[in-house]
């Protein structure tokens, strides 16, 4: 050594052992989704008229790099909060309900307002004229849709 000592401590343990763990990148399954995936293309076209779900799909797939910071932050907040509230599985967008609900749900499929109207119309036709609230109780156990009350009222009238 240059300082006159007879021995030195090598600060890098890799100098004698070599690299033991060659780890380049850690990814989660959601980061493996991209714009070329046919499921993502279908989801983005399905939710073209639903900015809430479109922003969430873009946030999950990390496709929102060209959007303003405040929109990205809001979408990522909606998509994940303290735990993953939304996820993509089998080409569908799903929502994990929060624990504050008194009704137990494992997951709810996210559908557009048009799809919710069709489902409400189908529920109304199959199970009779029980009114808006009964249709809402049936649908709220299966789906998540913005403005669900409006979709149900549109379907009944």
N, CA, C and O atoms as a DFTB+ gen file, in Angstrom:
628 C
 N C O
     1  1       0.819      -1.191       0.000
     2  2       0.000       0.000       0.000
     3  2       0.856       1.245       0.000
     4  3       2.025       1.230       0.384
     5  1       0.243       2.312      -0.439
     6  2       0.958       3.564      -0.569
     7  2       1.215       4.256       0.778
     8  3       2.098       5.108       0.874
     9  1       0.468       3.904       1.789
    10  2       0.625       4.600       3.068
    11  2       1.696       3.966       3.959
    12  3       1.904       4.431       5.080
    13  1       2.368       2.938       3.502
    14  2       3.441       2.330       4.253
    15  2       3.038       1.123       5.077
    16  3       3.900       0.478       5.674
    17  1       1.719       0.787       5.128
    18  2       1.277      -0.370       5.898
    19  2       1.659      -1.648       5.163
    20  3       1.805      -1.665       3.940
    21  1       1.817      -2.722       5.945
    22  2       2.214      -3.989       5.342
    23  2       1.031      -4.755       4.769
    24  3       1.214      -5.632       3.925
    25  1      -0.173      -4.436       5.212
    26  2      -1.352      -5.130       4.690
    27  2      -2.474      -4.122       4.446
    28  3      -2.421      -2.983       4.910
    29  1      -3.485      -4.567       3.710
    30  2      -4.616      -3.701       3.390
    31  2      -5.909      -4.499       3.473
    32  3      -5.909      -5.722       3.334
    33  1      -6.986      -3.807       3.695
    34  2      -8.314      -4.427       3.706
    35  2      -8.987      -4.078       2.388
    36  3      -9.162      -2.910       2.043
    37  1      -9.354      -5.112       1.672
    38  2     -10.071      -4.882       0.431
    39  2     -11.547      -4.657       0.777
    40  3     -12.201      -5.547       1.321
    41  1     -12.058      -3.493       0.469
    42  2     -13.424      -3.140       0.840
    43  2     -14.463      -3.893       0.024
    44  3     -15.605      -4.037       0.460
    45  1     -14.095      -4.360      -1.117
    46  2     -15.045      -5.056      -1.976
    47  2     -14.885      -6.558      -1.839
    48  3     -13.859      -7.113      -2.231
    49  1     -15.889      -7.218      -1.287
    50  2     -15.811      -8.665      -1.142
    51  2     -15.856      -9.359      -2.493
    52  3     -15.420     -10.502      -2.630
    53  1     -16.406      -8.637      -3.523
    54  2     -16.458      -9.235      -4.850
    55  2     -15.071      -9.423      -5.459
    56  3     -14.898     -10.207      -6.393
    57  1     -14.075      -8.693      -4.922
    58  2     -12.731      -8.777      -5.484
    59  2     -12.155     -10.181      -5.322
    60  3     -11.361     -10.619      -6.154
    61  1     -12.539     -10.885      -4.274
    62  2     -12.011     -12.230      -4.066
    63  2     -13.014     -13.320      -4.416
    64  3     -12.617     -14.427      -4.781
    65  1     -14.311     -13.026      -4.310
    66  2     -15.333     -14.050      -4.547
    67  2     -15.929     -13.987      -5.949
    68  3     -16.389     -15.003      -6.470
    69  1     -15.928     -12.834      -6.551
    70  2     -16.636     -12.653      -7.816
    71  2     -18.099     -12.374      -7.526
    72  3     -18.522     -12.389      -6.370
    73  1     -18.851     -12.127      -8.541
    74  2     -20.266     -11.843      -8.348
    75  2     -21.003     -13.158      -8.146
    76  3     -20.994     -14.034      -9.009
    77  1     -21.640     -13.275      -6.987
    78  2     -22.371     -14.506      -6.662
    79  2     -23.796     -14.427      -7.203
    80  3     -24.260     -15.355      -7.865
    81  1     -24.489     -13.328      -6.926
    82  2     -25.861     -13.123      -7.390
    83  2     -25.827     -12.074      -8.507
    84  3     -25.597     -10.893      -8.250
    85  1     -26.051     -12.505      -9.716
    86  2     -26.070     -11.579     -10.843
    87  2     -27.522     -11.202     -11.119
    88  3     -28.201     -11.843     -11.922
    89  1     -27.983     -10.163     -10.450
    90  2     -29.373      -9.757     -10.512
    91  2     -29.476      -8.439     -11.260
    92  3     -28.950      -7.420     -10.811
    93  1     -30.155      -8.461     -12.404
    94  2     -30.251      -7.251     -13.203
    95  2     -31.513      -6.457     -12.918
    96  3     -31.447      -5.236     -12.770
    97  1     -32.677      -7.129     -12.835
    98  2     -33.933      -6.403     -12.727
    99  2     -34.954      -7.268     -12.016
   100  3     -34.999      -8.483     -12.205
   101  1     -35.759      -6.638     -11.211
   102  2     -36.858      -7.317     -10.550
   103  2     -38.142      -6.738     -11.112
   104  3     -38.341      -5.524     -11.076
   105  1     -39.026      -7.600     -11.638
   106  2     -40.271      -7.122     -12.201
   107  2     -41.434      -7.843     -11.538
   108  3     -41.298      -8.971     -11.063
   109  1     -42.550      -7.186     -11.514
   110  2     -43.775      -7.812     -11.037
   111  2     -44.592      -8.196     -12.259
   112  3     -44.330      -7.691     -13.351
   113  1     -45.588      -9.089     -12.104
   114  2     -46.369      -9.500     -13.273
   115  2     -47.065      -8.345     -13.970
   116  3     -47.256      -8.395     -15.185
   117  1     -47.451      -7.302     -13.237
   118  2     -48.150      -6.191     -13.883
   119  2     -47.222      -5.384     -14.776
   120  3     -47.684      -4.768     -15.736
   121  1     -45.930      -5.370     -14.488
   122  2     -45.029      -4.604     -15.348
   123  2     -44.716      -5.345     -16.648
   124  3     -44.132      -4.772     -17.567
   125  1     -45.100      -6.604     -16.722
   126  2     -44.870      -7.361     -17.943
   127  2     -45.954      -7.096     -18.986
   128  3     -45.823      -7.524     -20.132
   129  1     -47.028      -6.392     -18.601
   130  2     -48.082      -6.049     -19.533
   131  2     -47.622      -4.880     -20.392
   132  3     -46.959      -3.966     -19.903
   133  1     -47.970      -4.912     -21.647
   134  2     -47.588      -3.785     -22.504
   135  2     -48.663      -3.518     -23.542
   136  3     -49.661      -4.233     -23.631
   137  1     -48.441      -2.494     -24.307
   138  2     -49.437      -2.052     -25.274
   139  2     -49.644      -3.058     -26.406
   140  3     -50.691      -3.031     -27.052
   141  1     -48.698      -3.930     -26.662
   142  2     -48.833      -4.906     -27.742
   143  2     -49.639      -6.129     -27.335
   144  3     -49.996      -6.942     -28.188
   145  1     -49.927      -6.270     -26.066
   146  2     -50.722      -7.394     -25.579
   147  2     -52.160      -7.229     -26.084
   148  3     -52.759      -6.174     -25.875
   149  1     -52.729      -8.251     -26.745
   150  2     -54.089      -8.106     -27.279
   151  2     -55.133      -7.847     -26.194
   152  3     -56.130      -7.170     -26.448
   153  1     -54.916      -8.377     -24.986
   154  2     -55.858      -8.128     -23.889
   155  2     -55.865      -6.655     -23.497
   156  3     -56.916      -6.089     -23.198
   157  1     -54.689      -6.044     -23.499
   158  2     -54.589      -4.634     -23.135
   159  2     -55.219      -3.761     -24.216
   160  3     -55.898      -2.783     -23.905
   161  1     -54.998      -4.109     -25.481
   162  2     -55.610      -3.365     -26.585
   163  2     -57.132      -3.441     -26.473
   164  3     -57.822      -2.437     -26.647
   165  1     -57.649      -4.628     -26.183
   166  2     -59.097      -4.809     -26.057
   167  2     -59.641      -4.038     -24.854
   168  3     -60.697      -3.412     -24.948
   169  1     -58.930      -4.077     -23.727
   170  2     -59.362      -3.338     -22.534
   171  2     -59.382      -1.833     -22.788
   172  3     -60.328      -1.144     -22.407
   173  1     -58.336      -1.334     -23.431
   174  2     -58.269       0.109     -23.695
   175  2     -59.379       0.545     -24.649
   176  3     -59.928       1.634     -24.481
   177  1     -59.724      -0.268     -25.640
   178  2     -60.822       0.109     -26.536
   179  2     -62.171      -0.038     -25.827
   180  3     -63.090       0.740     -26.080
   181  1     -62.292      -1.023     -24.952
   182  2     -63.530      -1.234     -24.197
   183  2     -63.829      -0.062     -23.264
   184  3     -64.986       0.325     -23.100
   185  1     -62.787       0.501     -22.655
   186  2     -62.969       1.590     -21.701
   187  2     -62.643       2.961     -22.300
   188  3     -62.300       3.890     -21.569
   189  1     -62.747       3.089     -23.609
   190  2     -62.431       4.354     -24.270
   191  2     -63.320       5.491     -23.764
   192  3     -62.872       6.633     -23.672
   193  1     -64.579       5.184     -23.437
   194  2     -65.513       6.201     -22.950
   195  2     -65.533       6.291     -21.422
   196  3     -66.318       7.054     -20.859
   197  1     -64.680       5.522     -20.751
   198  2     -64.618       5.511     -19.282
   199  2     -63.238       5.988     -18.846
   200  3     -62.337       5.163     -18.696
   201  1     -63.037       7.291     -18.637
   202  2     -61.706       7.799     -18.297
   203  2     -61.151       7.218     -16.994
   204  3     -59.939       7.044     -16.862
   205  1     -62.023       6.919     -16.038
   206  2     -61.573       6.341     -14.771
   207  2     -60.862       5.015     -15.007
   208  3     -59.727       4.828     -14.568
   209  1     -61.527       4.096     -15.698
   210  2     -60.945       2.771     -15.927
   211  2     -59.792       2.834     -16.922
   212  3     -58.821       2.089     -16.786
   213  1     -59.884       3.709     -17.916
   214  2     -58.798       3.840     -18.890
   215  2     -57.517       4.322     -18.208
   216  3     -56.433       3.814     -18.494
   217  1     -57.637       5.295     -17.313
   218  2     -56.467       5.775     -16.567
   219  2     -55.876       4.674     -15.687
   220  3     -54.658       4.574     -15.542
   221  1     -56.741       3.853     -15.104
   222  2     -56.265       2.774     -14.235
   223  2     -55.543       1.709     -15.050
   224  3     -54.488       1.226     -14.639
   225  1     -56.098       1.338     -16.202
   226  2     -55.427       0.362     -17.078
   227  2     -54.065       0.896     -17.500
   228  3     -53.073       0.168     -17.477
   229  1     -54.018       2.165     -17.885
   230  2     -52.746       2.772     -18.288
   231  2     -51.750       2.792     -17.128
   232  3     -50.558       2.564     -17.333
   233  1     -52.229       3.062     -15.916
   234  2     -51.335       3.095     -14.757
   235  2     -50.806       1.705     -14.427
   236  3     -49.623       1.549     -14.123
   237  1     -51.666       0.702     -14.484
   238  2     -51.241      -0.664     -14.178
   239  2     -50.209      -1.140     -15.199
   240  3     -49.225      -1.786     -14.840
   241  1     -50.440      -0.817     -16.471
   242  2     -49.542      -1.257     -17.543
   243  2     -48.393      -0.295     -17.782
   244  3     -47.569      -0.522     -18.669
   245  1     -48.327       0.766     -17.012
   246  2     -47.274       1.766     -17.133
   247  2     -47.243       2.375     -18.535
   248  3     -46.181       2.520     -19.141
   249  1     -48.429       2.729     -19.039
   250  2     -48.563       3.318     -20.371
   251  2     -48.872       4.803     -20.312
   252  3     -49.222       5.407     -21.326
   253  1     -48.747       5.393     -19.135
   254  2     -49.156       6.784     -18.970
   255  2     -47.984       7.752     -18.905
   256  3     -48.085       8.802     -18.270
   257  1     -46.891       7.419     -19.543
   258  2     -45.701       8.270     -19.463
   259  2     -45.887       9.616     -20.160
   260  3     -45.199      10.580     -19.825
   261  1     -46.806       9.696     -21.123
   262  2     -47.013      10.951     -21.846
   263  2     -48.059      11.854     -21.205
   264  3     -48.328      12.942     -21.715
   265  1     -48.651      11.423     -20.099
   266  2     -49.707      12.203     -19.447
   267  2     -49.112      13.123     -18.387
   268  3     -48.012      12.874     -17.895
   269  1     -49.829      14.176     -18.036
   270  2     -49.338      15.089     -16.995
   271  2     -49.181      14.375     -15.643
   272  3     -49.846      13.375     -15.375
   273  1     -48.314      14.895     -14.823
   274  2     -47.971      14.258     -13.552
   275  2     -49.188      14.123     -12.650
   276  3     -49.351      13.089     -12.003
   277  1     -50.048      15.138     -12.586
   278  2     -51.199      15.060     -11.686
   279  2     -52.170      13.956     -12.098
   280  3     -52.765      13.313     -11.234
   281  1     -52.341      13.725     -13.393
   282  2     -53.225      12.650     -13.865
   283  2     -52.597      11.299     -13.562
   284  3     -53.290      10.377     -13.132
   285  1     -51.280      11.170     -13.784
   286  2     -50.601       9.912     -13.467
   287  2     -50.704       9.600     -11.981
   288  3     -50.979       8.464     -11.597
   289  1     -50.483      10.612     -11.148
   290  2     -50.524      10.406      -9.696
   291  2     -51.917       9.968      -9.249
   292  3     -52.049       9.054      -8.435
   293  1     -52.962      10.618      -9.780
   294  2     -54.330      10.270      -9.408
   295  2     -54.668       8.847      -9.860
   296  3     -55.274       8.086      -9.106
   297  1     -54.282       8.487     -11.083
   298  2     -54.583       7.147     -11.597
   299  2     -53.850       6.073     -10.799
   300  3     -54.427       5.034     -10.480
   301  1     -52.594       6.319     -10.479
   302  2     -51.840       5.337      -9.686
   303  2     -52.403       5.233      -8.273
   304  3     -52.398       4.157      -7.676
   305  1     -52.882       6.341      -7.745
   306  2     -53.497       6.322      -6.422
   307  2     -54.774       5.484      -6.451
   308  3     -55.012       4.682      -5.549
   309  1     -55.587       5.668      -7.479
   310  2     -56.814       4.879      -7.608
   311  2     -56.505       3.403      -7.837
   312  3     -57.200       2.526      -7.325
   313  1     -55.465       3.143      -8.604
   314  2     -55.153       1.755      -8.964
   315  2     -54.575       0.973      -7.798
   316  3     -54.771      -0.240      -7.724
   317  1     -53.863       1.631      -6.881
   318  2     -53.163       0.848      -5.870
   319  2     -53.466       1.225      -4.429
   320  3     -53.513       0.336      -3.578
   321  1     -53.674       2.502      -4.111
   322  2     -53.883       2.937      -2.738
   323  2     -52.907       2.220      -1.814
   324  3     -51.702       2.243      -2.064
   325  1     -53.399       1.580      -0.747
   326  2     -52.476       0.917       0.179
   327  2     -52.233      -0.534      -0.207
   328  3     -51.273      -1.138       0.273
   329  1     -53.055      -1.098      -1.040
   330  2     -52.867      -2.445      -1.571
   331  2     -53.442      -2.451      -2.978
   332  3     -54.204      -1.550      -3.329
   333  1     -53.099      -3.436      -3.787
   334  2     -53.607      -3.423      -5.162
   335  2     -55.130      -3.532      -5.187
   336  3     -55.687      -4.599      -4.931
   337  1     -55.796      -2.427      -5.494
   338  2     -57.248      -2.401      -5.510
   339  2     -57.784      -2.841      -6.873
   340  3     -58.876      -3.402      -6.957
   341  1     -57.030      -2.593      -7.925
   342  2     -57.407      -3.014      -9.267
   343  2     -56.313      -3.915      -9.830
   344  3     -55.131      -3.723      -9.546
   345  1     -56.717      -4.899     -10.630
   346  2     -55.736      -5.750     -11.289
   347  2     -56.335      -6.282     -12.586
   348  3     -57.552      -6.280     -12.774
   349  1     -55.466      -6.733     -13.467
   350  2     -55.892      -7.290     -14.746
   351  2     -55.633      -8.782     -14.716
   352  3     -54.525      -9.236     -14.426
   353  1     -56.687      -9.544     -15.025
   354  2     -56.570     -11.002     -15.039
   355  2     -57.513     -11.546     -16.111
   356  3     -58.660     -11.107     -16.199
   357  1     -57.061     -12.469     -16.905
   358  2     -57.849     -13.080     -17.973
   359  2     -58.435     -12.044     -18.931
   360  3     -59.555     -12.211     -19.415
   361  1     -57.687     -10.978     -19.204
   362  2     -58.134      -9.962     -20.141
   363  2     -59.227      -9.055     -19.619
   364  3     -59.856      -8.336     -20.394
   365  1     -59.467      -9.075     -18.302
   366  2     -60.495      -8.228     -17.711
   367  2     -59.885      -7.388     -16.597
   368  3     -58.902      -7.781     -15.970
   369  1     -60.483      -6.233     -16.363
   370  2     -60.085      -5.383     -15.250
   371  2     -60.967      -5.736     -14.065
   372  3     -62.193      -5.751     -14.176
   373  1     -60.337      -6.022     -12.930
   374  2     -61.053      -6.415     -11.718
   375  2     -60.752      -5.426     -10.603
   376  3     -59.693      -4.798     -10.583
   377  1     -61.691      -5.295      -9.682
   378  2     -61.509      -4.459      -8.509
   379  2     -61.681      -5.318      -7.265
   380  3     -62.621      -6.107      -7.164
   381  1     -60.769      -5.155      -6.328
   382  2     -60.893      -5.817      -5.038
   383  2     -61.651      -4.842      -4.139
   384  3     -61.164      -3.741      -3.885
   385  1     -62.822      -5.220      -3.656
   386  2     -63.584      -4.285      -2.816
   387  2     -62.847      -3.976      -1.522
   388  3     -62.069      -4.790      -1.023
   389  1     -63.104      -2.789      -0.990
   390  2     -62.462      -2.432       0.281
   391  2     -63.116      -3.181       1.434
   392  3     -64.224      -3.697       1.286
   393  1     -62.453      -3.247       2.564
   394  2     -62.953      -4.043       3.686
   395  2     -64.042      -3.331       4.479
   396  3     -64.600      -3.922       5.404
   397  1     -64.362      -2.087       4.149
   398  2     -65.365      -1.365       4.930
   399  2     -66.785      -1.791       4.572
   400  3     -67.730      -1.442       5.279
   401  1     -66.946      -2.536       3.492
   402  2     -68.270      -2.975       3.075
   403  2     -68.775      -4.084       3.991
   404  3     -67.997      -4.908       4.471
   405  1     -70.074      -4.098       4.226
   406  2     -70.659      -5.169       5.040
   407  2     -70.921      -6.409       4.205
   408  3     -71.123      -7.494       4.750
   409  1     -70.919      -6.258       2.893
   410  2     -71.117      -7.401       2.003
   411  2     -69.754      -7.928       1.560
   412  3     -68.856      -7.153       1.233
   413  1     -69.613      -9.227       1.551
   414  2     -68.332      -9.842       1.222
   415  2     -68.270     -10.136      -0.279
   416  3     -69.160     -10.786      -0.828
   417  1     -67.214      -9.654      -0.932
   418  2     -66.978      -9.909      -2.356
   419  2     -65.511     -10.278      -2.505
   420  3     -64.645      -9.705      -1.844
   421  1     -65.242     -11.240      -3.377
   422  2     -63.832     -11.557      -3.625
   423  2     -63.241     -10.586      -4.638
   424  3     -62.163     -10.033      -4.422
   425  1     -63.955     -10.383      -5.745
   426  2     -63.516      -9.426      -6.757
   427  2     -64.717      -9.049      -7.615
   428  3     -65.654      -9.829      -7.778
   429  1     -64.668      -7.847      -8.154
   430  2     -65.751      -7.336      -8.989
   431  2     -65.195      -7.013     -10.368
   432  3     -64.135      -6.399     -10.488
   433  1     -65.909      -7.425     -11.402
   434  2     -65.470      -7.104     -12.759
   435  2     -65.821      -5.656     -13.074
   436  3     -66.947      -5.226     -12.823
   437  1     -64.891      -4.915     -13.609
   438  2     -65.134      -3.532     -13.998
   439  2     -65.756      -3.531     -15.387
   440  3     -65.208      -4.114     -16.322
   441  1     -66.897      -2.879     -15.515
   442  2     -67.596      -2.811     -16.798
   443  2     -67.918      -1.360     -17.115
   444  3     -68.001      -0.522     -16.217
   445  1     -68.097      -1.072     -18.388
   446  2     -68.435       0.283     -18.813
   447  2     -69.894       0.575     -18.481
   448  3     -70.644      -0.328     -18.109
   449  1     -70.289       1.826     -18.615
   450  2     -71.674       2.201     -18.338
   451  2     -72.634       1.530     -19.315
   452  3     -73.739       1.144     -18.934
   453  1     -72.221       1.392     -20.561
   454  2     -73.071       0.709     -21.553
   455  2     -73.273      -0.752     -21.177
   456  3     -74.389      -1.266     -21.244
   457  1     -72.197      -1.419     -20.782
   458  2     -72.306      -2.825     -20.378
   459  2     -73.164      -2.956     -19.123
   460  3     -73.938      -3.906     -18.997
   461  1     -73.033      -2.012     -18.198
   462  2     -73.845      -2.036     -16.979
   463  2     -75.323      -1.854     -17.309
   464  3     -76.181      -2.486     -16.693
   465  1     -75.621      -0.994     -18.277
   466  2     -77.007      -0.804     -18.703
   467  2     -77.565      -2.085     -19.293
   468  3     -78.702      -2.457     -19.004
   469  1     -76.773      -2.771     -20.123
   470  2     -77.214      -4.040     -20.709
   471  2     -77.434      -5.097     -19.628
   472  3     -78.418      -5.837     -19.672
   473  1     -76.521      -5.169     -18.659
   474  2     -76.675      -6.135     -17.567
   475  2     -77.902      -5.820     -16.716
   476  3     -78.608      -6.734     -16.291
   477  1     -78.163      -4.541     -16.462
   478  2     -79.339      -4.141     -15.692
   479  2     -80.620      -4.468     -16.456
   480  3     -81.600      -4.922     -15.864
   481  1     -80.613      -4.240     -17.761
   482  2     -81.777      -4.565     -18.591
   483  2     -82.035      -6.068     -18.569
   484  3     -83.182      -6.507     -18.482
   485  1     -80.973      -6.846     -18.649
   486  2     -81.096      -8.309     -18.605
   487  2     -81.613      -8.769     -17.235
   488  3     -82.488      -9.632     -17.165
   489  1     -81.088      -8.209     -16.169
   490  2     -81.526      -8.546     -14.812
   491  2     -82.995      -8.185     -14.618
   492  3     -83.743      -8.944     -14.001
   493  1     -83.410      -7.044     -15.135
   494  2     -84.792      -6.582     -15.023
   495  2     -85.732      -7.515     -15.785
   496  3     -86.825      -7.825     -15.311
   497  1     -85.302      -7.961     -16.967
   498  2     -86.145      -8.835     -17.786
   499  2     -86.263     -10.238     -17.182
   500  3     -87.331     -10.847     -17.232
   501  1     -85.182     -10.743     -16.619
   502  2     -85.180     -12.109     -16.092
   503  2     -85.862     -12.238     -14.729
   504  3     -86.500     -13.252     -14.449
   505  1     -85.731     -11.222     -13.888
   506  2     -86.202     -11.363     -12.507
   507  2     -87.374     -10.454     -12.170
   508  3     -87.710     -10.296     -10.996
   509  1     -87.987      -9.871     -13.150
   510  2     -89.208      -9.107     -12.909
   511  2     -88.974      -7.668     -12.527
   512  3     -87.847      -7.173     -12.520
   513  1     -90.059      -7.017     -12.213
   514  2     -90.071      -5.582     -11.968
   515  2     -89.973      -5.299     -10.466
   516  3     -90.951      -4.868      -9.854
   517  1     -88.829      -5.534      -9.883
   518  2     -88.647      -5.317      -8.457
   519  2     -88.106      -3.933      -8.149
   520  3     -87.934      -3.591      -6.980
   521  1     -87.839      -3.145      -9.146
   522  2     -87.377      -1.788      -8.917
   523  2     -85.866      -1.651      -9.010
   524  3     -85.124      -2.628      -9.117
   525  1     -85.446      -0.395      -8.964
   526  2     -84.040      -0.052      -9.148
   527  2     -83.150      -0.626      -8.050
   528  3     -82.062      -1.127      -8.334
   529  1     -83.600      -0.557      -6.806
   530  2     -82.757      -0.992      -5.688
   531  2     -82.448      -2.488      -5.717
   532  3     -81.333      -2.901      -5.400
   533  1     -83.434      -3.293      -6.097
   534  2     -83.197      -4.741      -6.161
   535  2     -82.222      -5.083      -7.292
   536  3     -81.364      -5.952      -7.133
   537  1     -82.354      -4.414      -8.407
   538  2     -81.417      -4.626      -9.520
   539  2     -80.017      -4.203      -9.094
   540  3     -79.040      -4.888      -9.397
   541  1     -79.918      -3.086      -8.399
   542  2     -78.612      -2.614      -7.936
   543  2     -77.984      -3.619      -6.976
   544  3     -76.787      -3.890      -7.067
   545  1     -78.771      -4.173      -6.060
   546  2     -78.229      -5.180      -5.131
   547  2     -77.696      -6.402      -5.877
   548  3     -76.662      -6.961      -5.514
   549  1     -78.415      -6.807      -6.921
   550  2     -77.954      -7.963      -7.705
   551  2     -76.659      -7.650      -8.447
   552  3     -75.741      -8.470      -8.473
   553  1     -76.585      -6.455      -9.054
   554  2     -75.417      -6.121      -9.873
   555  2     -74.197      -5.758      -9.033
   556  3     -73.066      -6.061      -9.414
   557  1     -74.419      -5.120      -7.907
   558  2     -73.289      -4.619      -7.115
   559  2     -72.467      -5.769      -6.519
   560  3     -71.336      -5.560      -6.079
   561  1     -73.028      -6.968      -6.504
   562  2     -72.283      -8.138      -6.043
   563  2     -71.360      -8.698      -7.118
   564  3     -70.477      -9.504      -6.822
   565  1     -71.561      -8.269      -8.382
   566  2     -70.779      -8.837      -9.475
   567  2     -69.913      -7.840     -10.212
   568  3     -68.845      -8.196     -10.710
   569  1     -70.363      -6.582     -10.292
   570  2     -69.668      -5.623     -11.158
   571  2     -69.319      -4.337     -10.427
   572  3     -69.857      -4.032      -9.362
   573  1     -68.410      -3.602     -11.027
   574  2     -68.062      -2.248     -10.602
   575  2     -68.171      -1.376     -11.851
   576  3     -67.527      -1.637     -12.867
   577  1     -68.997      -0.339     -11.754
   578  2     -69.201       0.538     -12.898
   579  2     -69.466       1.952     -12.411
   580  3     -70.217       2.142     -11.454
   581  1     -68.867       2.941     -13.047
   582  2     -69.176       4.317     -12.659
   583  2     -70.624       4.657     -13.010
   584  3     -71.143       4.229     -14.041
   585  1     -71.258       5.426     -12.144
   586  2     -72.643       5.865     -12.343
   587  2     -73.594       4.692     -12.552
   588  3     -74.402       4.691     -13.480
   589  1     -73.488       3.701     -11.683
   590  2     -74.309       2.494     -11.800
   591  2     -75.792       2.824     -11.669
   592  3     -76.616       2.243     -12.374
   593  1     -76.142       3.747     -10.776
   594  2     -77.554       4.115     -10.611
   595  2     -78.147       4.662     -11.914
   596  3     -79.274       4.329     -12.282
   597  1     -77.388       5.488     -12.593
   598  2     -77.860       6.047     -13.869
   599  2     -78.033       4.935     -14.902
   600  3     -79.000       4.948     -15.664
   601  1     -77.119       3.984     -14.937
   602  2     -77.228       2.868     -15.898
   603  2     -78.469       2.035     -15.617
   604  3     -79.157       1.619     -16.549
   605  1     -78.764       1.790     -14.352
   606  2     -79.936       0.996     -13.987
   607  2     -81.213       1.743     -14.348
   608  3     -82.142       1.150     -14.898
   609  1     -81.271       3.029     -14.046
   610  2     -82.456       3.816     -14.375
   611  2     -82.669       3.868     -15.878
   612  3     -83.806       3.779     -16.342
   613  1     -81.604       4.009     -16.643
   614  2     -81.708       4.004     -18.105
   615  2     -82.250       2.664     -18.604
   616  3     -83.053       2.628     -19.537
   617  1     -81.817       1.574     -17.993
   618  2     -82.253       0.244     -18.419
   619  2     -83.724       0.001     -18.115
   620  3     -84.419      -0.645     -18.899
   621  1     -84.199       0.503     -17.002
   622  2     -85.587       0.272     -16.604
   623  2     -86.553       1.090     -17.450
   624  3     -87.624       0.614     -17.826
   625  1     -86.164       2.315     -17.739
   626  2     -87.075       3.214     -18.481
   627  2     -87.085       2.934     -19.930
   628  3     -87.796       3.600     -20.683
